[in-house]
Amino acid sequence: MYADYTGTLTEAIIKNPQLKSQQEIQDALARLDLVMSEPLGFNNTYALAVRESFARQNGVRIISDLARLKNTVRAAFSYEFMDRADGYRAWRRSIAST
C-alpha cells in the first residue's frame, strides 16, 4: 500500500498526464495490476505566494501578472514542482507566451 497524489500517479507511474478522471486513472492502473482507493479527502494543489506589499507595489493580482516581472523577480520551488512536466516547465511556458 502506498499513498500518493493522482497527479503523481499519472506523471510518474502511468506516464500519461492527460488522464484526469478517477475512472481513467483507475483503468490505467488496472492494466498495471494496481488498484486505487477512493480519494482520501485532501488536495495538494500548488500555489504561488508573494508578500502583500510586493503585490500592491507591482500590481500583482493573479499569477499571469507575474509575467511582466519575469526578468526582475526570483522564485523558489520544491524539487517536485521543478521536476514535473505539469509544474515549473508548464508554468514557464505559460508566462513565456504572455
Residue frames relative to the residue before (quaternion, step in Angstrom):
aa qw qx qy qz dx dy dz
M 1.0000 0.0000 0.0000 0.0000 0.00 0.00 0.00
Y 0.0500 0.7883 -0.6073 0.0854 3.53 -1.00 0.89
A 0.2576 -0.7623 0.5745 0.1497 3.59 -0.81 0.95
D 0.1523 0.7731 -0.6044 0.1172 3.55 -0.93 0.92
Y 0.5557 -0.5969 0.4641 0.3457 3.54 -1.31 0.21
T 0.5934 -0.5874 0.4057 0.3719 3.58 -1.09 0.66
G 0.6144 0.5488 -0.3524 0.4440 3.60 1.04 -0.65
T 0.6558 0.4876 -0.3047 0.4892 3.56 1.02 -0.76
L 0.6156 0.5410 -0.3490 0.4546 3.58 1.02 -0.73
T 0.7121 0.4512 -0.2761 0.4616 3.58 0.81 -0.95
E 0.6736 0.4899 -0.2906 0.4710 3.60 1.06 -0.70
A 0.8348 0.2990 -0.1153 0.4477 3.55 0.56 -1.19
I 0.7456 0.3904 -0.2275 0.4898 3.59 0.94 -0.79
I 0.7670 0.3424 -0.1772 0.5129 3.58 0.71 -1.11
K 0.2093 -0.8149 0.5024 0.1991 3.57 1.19 -0.68
N 0.6158 0.4573 -0.3771 0.5191 3.53 1.00 0.99
P 0.1335 -0.8439 0.5154 0.0664 3.61 0.21 1.25
Q 0.5172 0.6400 -0.4229 0.3796 3.61 1.24 -0.06
L 0.5641 0.5890 -0.3936 0.4241 3.59 1.20 -0.38
K 0.0761 -0.8379 0.5405 0.0036 3.56 -0.70 1.05
S 0.7202 0.4353 -0.2763 0.4642 3.60 0.86 -0.86
Q 0.6264 -0.5392 0.4081 0.3877 3.53 -1.23 0.51
Q 0.6466 0.5276 -0.3260 0.4442 3.60 0.99 -0.79
E 0.6393 0.5200 -0.3278 0.4620 3.60 0.96 -0.83
I 0.6670 0.4959 -0.2951 0.4714 3.56 0.96 -0.89
Q 0.6480 0.5106 -0.3191 0.4664 3.60 0.94 -0.85
D 0.6462 0.5202 -0.3220 0.4563 3.60 0.95 -0.83
A 0.6715 0.4887 -0.2995 0.4697 3.60 0.93 -0.89
L 0.6453 0.5086 -0.3209 0.4711 3.60 1.00 -0.76
A 0.6114 0.5603 -0.3491 0.4363 3.60 1.02 -0.76
R 0.6337 0.5245 -0.3343 0.4599 3.59 1.05 -0.71
L 0.6857 0.4222 -0.2694 0.5282 3.60 1.26 -0.36
D 0.4701 -0.6886 0.4111 0.3685 3.56 1.37 0.19
L 0.5200 0.5849 -0.4314 0.4488 3.55 1.06 0.88
V 0.1877 -0.7603 0.6084 0.1286 3.56 -1.22 0.48
M 0.2569 -0.7512 0.5928 0.1355 3.52 -1.25 0.58
S 0.4430 -0.6814 0.5157 0.2712 3.56 -1.00 0.82
E 0.6279 -0.4387 0.4417 0.4670 3.51 -1.34 -0.12
P 0.6511 -0.5121 0.3592 0.4299 3.63 -1.13 0.45
L 0.4491 -0.7116 0.4857 0.2366 3.54 -1.09 0.80
G 0.6024 -0.6361 0.3286 0.3530 3.58 1.27 0.07
F 0.7048 0.3816 -0.3122 0.5100 3.60 1.07 0.47
N 0.2882 -0.7484 0.5831 0.1299 3.53 -1.29 0.47
N 0.1520 -0.7957 0.5824 0.0678 3.58 -0.95 0.86
T 0.1259 0.8099 -0.5569 0.1343 3.55 0.83 0.99
Y 0.4440 -0.6828 0.5108 0.2754 3.56 -1.01 0.81
A 0.0573 -0.7716 0.6327 0.0343 3.55 -1.20 0.56
L 0.2901 -0.7157 0.6014 0.2047 3.54 -1.23 0.45
A 0.1033 -0.7970 0.5937 0.0396 3.56 -1.03 0.75
V 0.0364 -0.7502 0.6595 0.0299 3.53 -1.20 0.69
R 0.5928 -0.5482 0.4344 0.3992 3.56 -1.21 0.36
E 0.5987 -0.5935 0.4063 0.3525 3.53 -1.08 0.75
S 0.6447 0.5219 -0.3270 0.4528 3.58 0.98 -0.80
F 0.6297 0.5245 -0.3263 0.4711 3.60 1.04 -0.77
A 0.6524 0.5156 -0.3124 0.4593 3.57 0.91 -0.94
R 0.6618 0.5076 -0.3002 0.4628 3.57 0.92 -0.89
Q 0.6983 0.4844 -0.2722 0.4513 3.59 0.82 -1.00
N 0.7847 0.3345 -0.1557 0.4982 3.59 1.07 -0.73
G 0.4705 -0.7095 0.4228 0.3106 3.57 1.25 0.19
V 0.3657 0.7248 -0.4986 0.3038 3.58 1.01 0.80
R 0.0135 0.7994 -0.5986 0.0491 3.56 -0.65 1.19
I 0.7830 0.1212 -0.0513 0.6079 3.58 1.12 -0.71
I 0.7095 -0.4843 0.2973 0.4169 3.58 -1.22 0.49
S 0.6671 0.5194 -0.3228 0.4254 3.59 0.88 -0.84
D 0.5330 0.6140 -0.4123 0.4110 3.62 1.20 -0.29
L 0.5959 0.5830 -0.3583 0.4202 3.58 1.18 -0.49
A 0.5055 0.6696 -0.4201 0.3459 3.61 1.18 -0.44
R 0.6653 0.5001 -0.3212 0.4517 3.61 0.94 -0.77
L 0.7191 0.4360 -0.2347 0.4875 3.58 1.19 -0.49
K 0.3595 0.8019 -0.4422 0.1792 3.58 1.29 -0.03
N 0.7018 0.4424 -0.2817 0.4821 3.61 1.11 -0.45
T 0.7366 0.4223 -0.2270 0.4770 3.58 1.25 -0.10
V 0.7113 0.4101 -0.2703 0.5029 3.61 1.20 -0.15
R 0.2581 -0.7245 0.6129 0.1811 3.53 -1.29 0.41
A 0.1321 -0.7906 0.5953 0.0556 3.53 -1.08 0.73
A 0.1717 -0.7562 0.6213 0.1127 3.54 -1.25 0.48
F 0.0361 -0.8047 0.5918 -0.0303 3.56 -0.90 0.98
S 0.5867 -0.5477 0.4515 0.3897 3.55 -1.27 0.32
Y 0.6186 -0.5508 0.3951 0.3973 3.57 -1.17 0.48
E 0.5969 0.5618 -0.3769 0.4313 3.61 1.07 -0.62
F 0.6639 0.4989 -0.3014 0.4686 3.58 0.91 -0.93
M 0.6602 0.5160 -0.3056 0.4522 3.59 0.98 -0.82
D 0.7344 0.4638 -0.2243 0.4418 3.56 1.02 -0.82
R 0.6425 0.5547 -0.3233 0.4183 3.60 1.19 -0.40
A 0.5257 -0.6312 0.4747 0.3163 3.56 -1.06 0.80
D 0.7265 0.3910 -0.2402 0.5115 3.58 1.08 -0.64
G 0.5830 0.5728 -0.3685 0.4430 3.59 1.27 0.26
Y 0.8630 0.0744 -0.0252 0.4991 3.55 -0.69 -1.15
R 0.6616 0.5184 -0.3248 0.4337 3.59 0.85 -0.94
A 0.6621 0.4857 -0.3078 0.4806 3.60 0.94 -0.82
W 0.6353 0.5244 -0.3293 0.4615 3.59 1.00 -0.80
R 0.6532 0.5111 -0.3141 0.4620 3.61 0.92 -0.87
R 0.6402 0.5113 -0.3275 0.4705 3.59 0.97 -0.81
S 0.6741 0.5046 -0.3109 0.4409 3.58 0.92 -0.83
I 0.7107 0.4189 -0.2932 0.4833 3.62 0.92 -0.70
A 0.5880 0.5691 -0.3749 0.4357 3.60 1.15 -0.46
S 0.6939 0.4771 -0.2780 0.4622 3.58 1.11 -0.62
T 0.6304 0.5295 -0.3479 0.4485 3.61 1.24 -0.03
